């Protein structure tokens, strides 16, 4: 994806959502889904969603570690050209 706020003339849609106790929000840079392996295949959104959905029982720290481990296994040491940044929030009571 394109860098958020990267061009002054671009107009962005604004959305609001109500988060309630127990909800989780996961944010990531494009370096996560664009991580490539030695065959130049992308990690992609499908793998990311699977990694998240298969580990819903983990707390946010463990979830991020699990996703990072999955990415590391996928890329198998291939050099990455972008940052891999992830943040997860869980709404408290």
Secondary structure, DSSP 8 states (H G I E B T S, - for coil): ---TT--TT-----------TT-EEEEE-HHHHT-B-TT--B-HHHHHHHHHHTTTTS-HHHHHHHHHHHHHHHHTT---SS---EEEEE---
